């Protein structure tokens, strides 16, 4: 009886170690190539005005992008987005600016989103405080969608926030 209990305990420990190492390995493989699908020039509409995004290819430890939202031929807001590689995977740093490049967030503050998971042409990030999740998704060759999610009744519910078409 002691041997079978010891064997079960050892097998349970081995299984737990394998699960832990698989999760650690999956996290360590996350990198900026998981969001490289966003590269390019994109346009769409948002709240009655044009919105435009530019994403550079990943270089070194970052992928840089920005968005511009206009209404009646005047800028409403700029958004700077930086994906930085960390040892835990990519993070997203976001700063918003009003016309005149007036920062919305405090000088030393940016919204921070940590990597959750990715698959082909799709990546999920969560805001540092856990309040929001963002999905970046390429739908076909020429459509890029950014979805914002929040928890409702214990489940994450997502809605399209920005929908872009590739500018050729």
Contact map, one row per residue, 1 for C-alpha under 8 A:
111110000000000000000000000000000000000000000000000000000000000000000000000000000000000000000000000000000000000000000000000000000000000000000000000000000000000000000000
111111000000000000000000000000000000000000000000000000000000000000000000000000000000000000000000000000000000000000000000000000000000000000000000000000000000000000000000
111111100000000000000000000000000000000000000000000000000000000000000000000000000000000000000000000000000000000000000000000000000000000000000000000000000000000000000000
111111110000000000000000000000000000000000000000000000000000000000000000000000000000000000000000000000000000000000000000000000000000000000000000000000000000000000000000
111111111000000000000000000000000000000000000000000000000000000000000000000000000000000000000000000000000000000000000000000000000000000000000000000000000000000000000000
011111111100000000000000000000000000000000000000000000000000000000000000000000000000000000000000000000000000000000000000000000000000000000000000000000000000000000000000
001111111110000000000000000000000000000000000000000000000000000000000000000000000000000000000000000000000000000000000000000000000000000000000000000000000000000000000000
000111111111000000000000000000000000000000000000000000000000000000000000000000000000000000000000000000000000000000000000000000000000000000000000000000000000000000000000
000011111111100000000000000000000000000000000000000000000000000000000000000000000000000000000000000000000000000000000000000000000000000000000000000000000000000000000000
000001111111110000000000000000000000000000000000000000000000000000000000000000000000000000000000000000000000000000000000000000000000000000000000000000000000000000000000
000000111111111000000000000000000000000000000000000000000000000000000000000000000000000000000000000000000000000000000000000000000000000000000000000000000000000000000000
000000011111111100000000000000000000000000000000000000000000000000000000000000000000000000000000000000000000000000000000000000000000000000000000000000000000000000000000
000000001111111110000000000000000000000000000000000000000000000000000000000000000000000000000000000000000000000000000000000000000000000000000000000000000000000000000000
000000000111111111000000000000000000000000000000000000000000000000000000000000000000000000000000000000000000000000000000000000000000000000000000000000000000000000000000
000000000011111111100000000000000000000000000000000000000000000000000000000000000000000000000000000000000000000000000000000000000000000000000000000000000000000000000000
000000000001111111110000000000000000000000000000000000000000000000000000000000000000000000000000000000000000000000000000000000000000000000000000000000000000000000000000
000000000000111111111000000000000000000000000000000000000000000000000000000000000000000000000000000000000000000000000000000000000000000000000000000000000000000000000000
000000000000011111111100000000000000000000000000000000000000000000000000000000000000000000000000000000000000000000000000000000000000000000000000000000000000000000000000
000000000000001111111110000000000000000000000000000000000000000000000000000000000000000000000000000000000000000000000000000000000000000000000000000000000000000000000000
000000000000000111111111000000000000000000000000000000000000000000000000000000000000000000000000000000000000000000000000000000000000000000000000000000000000000000000000
000000000000000011111111100000000000000000000000000000000000000000000000000000000000000000000000000000000000000000000000000000000000000000000000000000000000000000000000
000000000000000001111111110000000000000000000000000000000000000000000000000000000000000000000000000000000000000000000000000000000000000000000000000000000000000000000000
000000000000000000111111111000000000000000000000000000000000000000000000000000000000000000000000000000000000000000000000000000000000000000000000000000000000000000000000
000000000000000000011111111100000000000000000000000000000000000000000000000000000000000000000000000000000000000000000000000000000000000000000000000000000000000000000000
000000000000000000001111111110000000000000000000000000000000000000000000000000000000000000000000000000000000000000000000000000000000000000000000000000000000000000000000
000000000000000000000111111111000000000000000000000000000000000000000000000000000000000000000000000000000000000000000000000000000000000000000000000000000000000000000000
000000000000000000000011111111000000000000000000000000000000000000000000000000000000000110000000000000000000000000000000000000000000000000000000000000000000000000000000
000000000000000000000001111111100000000000000000000000000000000000000000000000000000001110000000000000000000000000000000000000000000000000000000000000000000000000000000
000000000000000000000000111111100000000000000000000000000000000000000000000000000000000010000000000000000000000000000000000000000000000000000000000000000000000000000000
000000000000000000000000011111111100000000000000000000000000000000000000000000000000000111000000000000000000000000001100000000000000000000000000000000000000000000000000
000000000000000000000000000111111110000000000000000000000000000000000000000000000000100011000000000000000000000000000000000000000000000000000000000000000000000000000000
000000000000000000000000000001111111000000000000000000000100111000000000000000000011100011000000000000000000000000000000000000000000000000000000000000000000000000000000
000000000000000000000000000001111111100000000000000000000100000000000000000000000000000000000000000000000000000000000000000000000000000000000000000000000000000000000000
000000000000000000000000000001111111100000000000000000000000000000000000000000000000000000000000000000000000000000000111111000000000000000000000000000000000000000000000
000000000000000000000000000000111111110000000000000000000000000000000000000000000000000000000000000000000000000000000000111000000000000100000000000000000000000000000000
000000000000000000000000000000011111111000000000000000001100001000000000000000000000000000000000000000000000000000000000000000000000000000000000000000000000000000000000
000000000000000000000000000000001111111000000000000000000000000000000000000000000000000000000000000000000000000000000000100000000000000001000000000000000000000000000000
000000000000000000000000000000000011111100000000000000100000000000000000000000000000000000000000000000000000000000000000000000000000000101000001000000000000000000000000
000000000000000000000000000000000001111110000000000001111000000000000000000000000000000000000000000000000000000000000000000000000000000000000000000000000000000000000000
000000000000000000000000000000000000011111000000000001111000000000000000000000000000000000000000000000000000000000000000000000000000000000000000000000000000000000000110
000000000000000000000000000000000000001111100000000111100000000000000000000000000000000000000000000000000000000000000000000000000000000000000000000000000000000000000111
000000000000000000000000000000000000000111110000000111000000000000000000000000000000000000000000000000000000000000000000000000000000000000000001000000000000000000011110
000000000000000000000000000000000000000011111000011110000000000000000000000000000000000000000000000000000000000000000000000000000000000000000000000000000000000000011110
000000000000000000000000000000000000000001111100011100000000000000000000000000000000000000000000000000000000000000000000000000000000000000000000000000000000000001111000
000000000000000000000000000000000000000000111111111000000000000000000000000000000000000000000000000000000000000000000000000000000000000000000000000000000000000001110000
000000000000000000000000000000000000000000011111111000000000000000001000000000000000000000000000000000000000000000000000000000000000000000000000000000000000000001000000
000000000000000000000000000000000000000000001111100000000000000000000000000000000000000000000000000000000000000000000000000000000000000000000000000000000000000000000000
000000000000000000000000000000000000000000001111110000000000000000000010000000000000000000000000000000000000000000000000000000000000000000000000000000000000000000000000
000000000000000000000000000000000000000000001111111000000000000000001111000000000000000000000000000000000000000000000000000000000000000000000000000000000000000000000000
000000000000000000000000000000000000000000111101111100000000000000001110000000000000000000000000000000000000000000000000000000000000000000000000000000000000000000000000
000000000000000000000000000000000000000000111100111110000000000000111100000000000000000000000000000000000000000000000000000000000000000000000000000000000000000000000000
000000000000000000000000000000000000000011110000011111000000000000111000000000000000000000000000000000000000000000000000000000000000000000000000000000000000000000010000
000000000000000000000000000000000000000011100000001111100000000011110000000000000000000000000000000000000000000000000000000000000000000000000000000000000000000000000000
000000000000000000000000000000000000001111000000000111110000000011100000000000000000000000000000000000000000000000000000000000000000000000000000000000000000000000000000
000000000000000000000000000000000000011110000000000011111000001111000000000000000000000000000000000000000000000000000000000000000000000000000000000000000000000000000000
000000000000000000000000000000000000001100000000000001111100001110000000000000000000000000000000000000000000000000000000000000000000000000000000000000000000000000000000
000000000000000000000000000000000001001100000000000000111110001100000000000000000000000000000000000000000000000000000000000000000000000000000000000000000000000000000000
000000000000000000000000000000011001000000000000000000011111111100000000000000000000000000000000000000000000000000000000000000000000000000000000000000000000000000000000
000000000000000000000000000000000000000000000000000000001111111000000000000000000000000000000000000000000000000000000000000000000000000000000000000000000000000000000000
000000000000000000000000000000000000000000000000000000000111110000000000000000000000000000000000000000000000000000000000000000000000000000000000000000000000000000000000
000000000000000000000000000000010000000000000000000000000111111000000000000000000001100000000000000000000000000000000000000000000000000000000000000000000000000000000000
000000000000000000000000000000010000000000000000000000000111111100000000000000000111100000000000000000000000000000000000000000000000000000000000000000000000000000000000
000000000000000000000000000000010001000000000000000000111110111110000000000000000111000000000000000000000000000000000000000000000000000000000000000000000000000000000000
000000000000000000000000000000000000000000000000000000111100011111000000000000011110000000000000000000000000000000000000000000000000000000000000000000000000000000000000
000000000000000000000000000000000000000000000000000011110000001111100000000000011100000000000000000000000000000000000000000000000000000000000000000000000000000000000000
000000000000000000000000000000000000000000000000000011100000000111110000000001111000000000000000000000000000000000000000000000000000000000000000000000000000000000000000
000000000000000000000000000000000000000000000000001111000000000011111000000001110000000000000000000000000000000000000000000000000000000000000000000000000000000000000000
000000000000000000000000000000000000000000000000001110000000000001111100001111100000000000000000000000000000000000000000000000000000000000000000000000000000000000000000
000000000000000000000000000000000000000000000100111100000000000000111110001111000000000000000000000000000000000000000000000000000000000000000000000000000000000000000000
000000000000000000000000000000000000000000000000111000000000000000011111111110000000000000000000000000000000000000000000000000000000000000000000000000000000000000000000
000000000000000000000000000000000000000000000001110000000000000000001111111100000000000000000000000000000000000000000000000000000000000000000000000000000000000000000000
000000000000000000000000000000000000000000000000100000000000000000000111110000000000000000000000000000000000000000000000000000000000000000000000000000000000000000000000
000000000000000000000000000000000000000000000000000000000000000000000111111000000000000000000000000000000000000000000000000000000000000000000000000000000000000000000000
000000000000000000000000000000000000000000000000000000000000000000000111111100000000000000000000000000000000000000000000000000000000000000000000000000000000000000000000
000000000000000000000000000000000000000000000000000000000000000000011110111111000000000000000000011000000000000000000000000000000000000000000000000000000000000000000000
000000000000000000000000000000000000000000000000000000000000000000011110011111000000000000000000011000000000000000000000000000000000000000000000000000000000000000000000
000000000000000000000000000000000000000000000000000000000000000000011100001111100000000000000001111000000000000000000000000000000000000000000000000000000000000000000000
000000000000000000000000000000000000000000000000000000000000000001111000001111110000000000000001111010000000000000000000000000000000000000000000000000000000000000000000
000000000000000000000000000000000000000000000000000000000000000001110000000011111000000000000111100000000000000000000000000000000000000000000000000000000000000000000000
000000000000000000000000000000000000000000000000000000000000000111100000000001111100000000000111000000000000000000000000000000000000000000000000000000000000000000000000
000000000000000000000000000000000000000000000000000000000000000111000000000000111110000000011110000000000000000000000000000000000000000000000000000000000000000000000000
000000000000000000000000000000000000000000000000000000000000011110000000000000011111000000011100000000000000000000000000000000000000000000000000000000000000000000000000
000000000000000000000000000000010000000000000000000000000000011100000000000000001111100001111000000000000000000000000000000000000000000000000000000000000000000000000000
000000000000000000000000000000010000000000000000000000000000111000000000000000000111110001111000000000000000000000000000000000000000000000000000000000000000000000000000
000000000000000000000000000000110000000000000000000000000000110000000000000000000011111111100000000000000000000000000000000000000000000000000000000000000000000000000000
000000000000000000000000000000000000000000000000000000000000000000000000000000000001111111100000000000000000000000000000000000000000000000000000000000000000000000000000
000000000000000000000000000100000000000000000000000000000000000000000000000000000000111110000000000000000000000000000000000000000000000000000000000000000000000000000000
000000000000000000000000001101000000000000000000000000000000000000000000000000000000111111000000000000000000000000000000000000000000000000000000000000000000000000000000
000000000000000000000000001111110000000000000000000000000000000000000000000000000000111111100000000000000000000001100000000000000000000000000000000000000000000000000000
000000000000000000000000000001110000000000000000000000000000000000000000000000000011110111110000000000000000000001100000000000000000000000000000000000000000000000000000
000000000000000000000000000000000000000000000000000000000000000000000000000000000011110011111000000000000000000111100000000010000000000000000000000000000000000000000000
000000000000000000000000000000000000000000000000000000000000000000000000000000001111000001111100000000000000001111100000000010000000000000000000000000000000000000000000
000000000000000000000000000000000000000000000000000000000000000000000000000000001111000000111110000000000000011110000000000000000000000000000000000000000000000000000000
000000000000000000000000000000000000000000000000000000000000000000000000000000111100000000011111000000000000011100000000000000000000000000000000000000000000000000000000
000000000000000000000000000000000000000000000000000000000000000000000000000000111000000000001111100000111000011000000000000000000000000000000000000000000000000000000000
000000000000000000000000000000000000000000000000000000000000000000000000000011110000000000000111110000111000000000000000000000000000000000000000000000000000000000000000
000000000000000000000000000000000000000000000000000000000000000000000000000011100000000000000011111111110000000000000000000000000000000000000000000000000000000000000000
000000000000000000000000000000000000000000000000000000000000000000000000001111000000000000000001111111110000000000000000000000000000000000000000000000000000000000000000
000000000000000000000000000000000000000000000000000000000000000000000000001111000000000000000000111111000000000000000000000000000000000000000000000000000000000000000000
000000000000000000000000000000000000000000000000000000000000000000000000000000000000000000000000111111000000000000000000000000000000000000000000000000000000000000000000
000000000000000000000000000000000000000000000000000000000000000000000000000001000000000000000000111111100000000000000000000000000000000000000000000000000000000000000000
000000000000000000000000000000000000000000000000000000000000000000000000000000000000000000000000111111110000000000000000000000000000000000000000000000000000000000000000
000000000000000000000000000000000000000000000000000000000000000000000000000000000000000000000011110011111110000000000000000000000000000000000000000000000000000000000000
000000000000000000000000000000000000000000000000000000000000000000000000000000000000000000000011110001111100000000000000000000000000000000000000000000000000000000000000
000000000000000000000000000000000000000000000000000000000000000000000000000000000000000000000011000000111110110000000000000000000000000000000000000000000000000000000000
000000000000000000000000000000000000000000000000000000000000000000000000000000000000000000000000000000111111110000000000000000000000000000000000000000000000000000000000
000000000000000000000000000000000000000000000000000000000000000000000000000000000000000000000000000000101111100000000000000000000000000000000000000000000000000000000000
000000000000000000000000000000000000000000000000000000000000000000000000000000000000000000000000000000000111110000000000000000000000000000000000000000000000000000000000
000000000000000000000000000000000000000000000000000000000000000000000000000000000000000000000000000000001111111000000000000000000000000000000000000000000000000000000000
000000000000000000000000000000000000000000000000000000000000000000000000000000000000000000001110000000001101111100000000000000000000000000000000000000000000000000000000
000000000000000000000000000000000000000000000000000000000000000000000000000000000000000000011110000000000000111110000000000000110000000000000000000000000000000000000000
000000000000000000000000000000000000000000000000000000000000000000000000000000000000000000111100000000000000011111000000000000110000000000000000000000000000000000000000
000000000000000000000000000000000000000000000000000000000000000000000000000000000000000000111000000000000000001111100000000011110000000000000000000000000000000000000000
000000000000000000000000000000000000000000000000000000000000000000000000000000000000000011110000000000000000000111110000000011110000000000000000000000000000000000000000
000000000000000000000000000000000000000000000000000000000000000000000000000000000000000011110000000000000000000011111000001111000000000000000000000000000000000000000000
000000000000000000000000000000000000000000000000000000000000000000000000000000000000000000000000000000000000000001111100001111000000000000000000000000000000000000000000
000000000000000000000000000001000000000000000000000000000000000000000000000000000000000000000000000000000000000000111110001110000000000000000000000000000000000000000000
000000000000000000000000000001000100000000000000000000000000000000000000000000000000000000000000000000000000000000011111111100000000000000000000000000000000000000000000
000000000000000000000000000000000100000000000000000000000000000000000000000000000000000000000000000000000000000000001111111000000000000000000000000000000000000000000000
000000000000000000000000000000000100000000000000000000000000000000000000000000000000000000000000000000000000000000000111110000000000000000000000000000000000000000000000
000000000000000000000000000000000110100000000000000000000000000000000000000000000000000000000000000000000000000000000111111000000000000111100000000000000000000000000000
000000000000000000000000000000000110000000000000000000000000000000000000000000000000000000000000000000000000000000000111111100000000001111000000000000000000000000000000
000000000000000000000000000000000110000000000000000000000000000000000000000000000000000000000000000000000000000000111110111110000000001110000000000000000000000000000000
000000000000000000000000000000000000000000000000000000000000000000000000000000000000000000000000000000000000000000111100011111000000111100000000000000000000000000000000
000000000000000000000000000000000000000000000000000000000000000000000000000000000000000000110000000000000000000011111000001111100000111000000000000000000000000000000000
000000000000000000000000000000000000000000000000000000000000000000000000000000000000000000000000000000000000000011110000000111110111110000000000000000000000000000000000
000000000000000000000000000000000000000000000000000000000000000000000000000000000000000000000000000000000000001111000000000011111111110000000000000000000000000000000000
000000000000000000000000000000000000000000000000000000000000000000000000000000000000000000000000000000000000001111000000000001111110000000000000000000000000000000000000
000000000000000000000000000000000000000000000000000000000000000000000000000000000000000000000000000000000000000000000000000000111111000000000000000000000000000000000000
000000000000000000000000000000000000000000000000000000000000000000000000000000000000000000000000000000000000000000000000000001111111100000000000000000000000000000000000
000000000000000000000000000000000000000000000000000000000000000000000000000000000000000000000000000000000000000000000000000001111111100000000000000001100000000000000000
000000000000000000000000000000000000000000000000000000000000000000000000000000000000000000000000000000000000000000000000000001101111110000000000000111100000000000000000
000000000000000000000000000000000000000000000000000000000000000000000000000000000000000000000000000000000000000000000000000111100111111000000000000111000000000000000000
000000000000000000000000000000000000000000000000000000000000000000000000000000000000000000000000000000000000000000000000000111100001111100000000011110000000000000000000
000000000000000000000000000000000000000000000000000000000000000000000000000000000000000000000000000000000000000000000000011110000000111110000000111110000000000000000000
000000000000000000000000000000000010010000000000000000000000000000000000000000000000000000000000000000000000000000000000111100000000011111000001111000000000000000000000
000000000000000000000000000000000000000000000000000000000000000000000000000000000000000000000000000000000000000000000000111000000000001111100001110000000000000000000000
000000000000000000000000000000000000110000000000000000000000000000000000000000000000000000000000000000000000000000000000110000000000000111111111100000000000000000000000
000000000000000000000000000000000000000000000000000000000000000000000000000000000000000000000000000000000000000000000000100000000000000011111111100000000000000000000000
000000000000000000000000000000000000000000000000000000000000000000000000000000000000000000000000000000000000000000000000000000000000000001111110000000000000000000000000
000000000000000000000000000000000000000000000000000000000000000000000000000000000000000000000000000000000000000000000000000000000000000001111110000000000000000000000000
000000000000000000000000000000000000000000000000000000000000000000000000000000000000000000000000000000000000000000000000000000000000000001111111000000000000000000001100
000000000000000000000000000000000000000000000000000000000000000000000000000000000000000000000000000000000000000000000000000000000000000001111111100000000000000000111100
000000000000000000000000000000000000010001000000000000000000000000000000000000000000000000000000000000000000000000000000000000000000000111100111110000000000000000111100
000000000000000000000000000000000000000000000000000000000000000000000000000000000000000000000000000000000000000000000000000000000000001111100011111000000000000111110000
000000000000000000000000000000000000000000000000000000000000000000000000000000000000000000000000000000000000000000000000000000000000011110000001111100000000000111100000
000000000000000000000000000000000000000000000000000000000000000000000000000000000000000000000000000000000000000000000000000000000000011100000000111110000000011111000000
000000000000000000000000000000000000000000000000000000000000000000000000000000000000000000000000000000000000000000000000000000000001111000000000011111000000011110000000
000000000000000000000000000000000000000000000000000000000000000000000000000000000000000000000000000000000000000000000000000000000001111000000000001111100001111000000000
000000000000000000000000000000000000000000000000000000000000000000000000000000000000000000000000000000000000000000000000000000000011100000000000000111110001110000000000
000000000000000000000000000000000000000000000000000000000000000000000000000000000000000000000000000000000000000000000000000000000011000000000000000011111111100000000000
000000000000000000000000000000000000000000000000000000000000000000000000000000000000000000000000000000000000000000000000000000000000000000000000000001111111100000000000
000000000000000000000000000000000000000000000000000000000000000000000000000000000000000000000000000000000000000000000000000000000000000000000000000000111110000000000000
000000000000000000000000000000000000000000000000000000000000000000000000000000000000000000000000000000000000000000000000000000000000000000000000000000111111000000000000
000000000000000000000000000000000000000000000000000000000000000000000000000000000000000000000000000000000000000000000000000000000000000000000000000000111111100000000000
000000000000000000000000000000000000000000000000000000000000000000000000000000000000000000000000000000000000000000000000000000000000000000000000000011110111110000000000
000000000000000000000000000000000000000000000000000000000000000000000000000000000000000000000000000000000000000000000000000000000000000000000000000011110011111000000000
000000000000000000000000000000000000000000000000000000000000000000000000000000000000000000000000000000000000000000000000000000000000000000000000001111000001111100000000
000000000000000000000000000000000000000000000000000000000000000000000000000000000000000000000000000000000000000000000000000000000000000000000000001110000000111110000000
000000000000000000000000000000000000000000000000000000000000000000000000000000000000000000000000000000000000000000000000000000000000000000000000111100000000011111100000
000000000000000000000000000000000000000000000000000000000000000000000000000000000000000000000000000000000000000000000000000000000000000000000000111100000000001111100000
000000000000000000000000000000000000000000011100000000000000000000000000000000000000000000000000000000000000000000000000000000000000000000000000111000000000000111110000
000000000000000000000000000000000000000000011000000000000000000000000000000000000000000000000000000000000000000000000000000000000000000000000011110000000000000111111000
000000000000000000000000000000000000000001111000000100000000000000000000000000000000000000000000000000000000000000000000000000000000000000000011100000000000000001111100
000000000000000000000000000000000000000001110000000000000000000000000000000000000000000000000000000000000000000000000000000000000000000000000111000000000000000000111110
000000000000000000000000000000000000000111100000000000000000000000000000000000000000000000000000000000000000000000000000000000000000000000000111000000000000000000011111
000000000000000000000000000000000000000111100000000000000000000000000000000000000000000000000000000000000000000000000000000000000000000000000000000000000000000000001111
000000000000000000000000000000000000000010000000000000000000000000000000000000000000000000000000000000000000000000000000000000000000000000000000000000000000000000000111
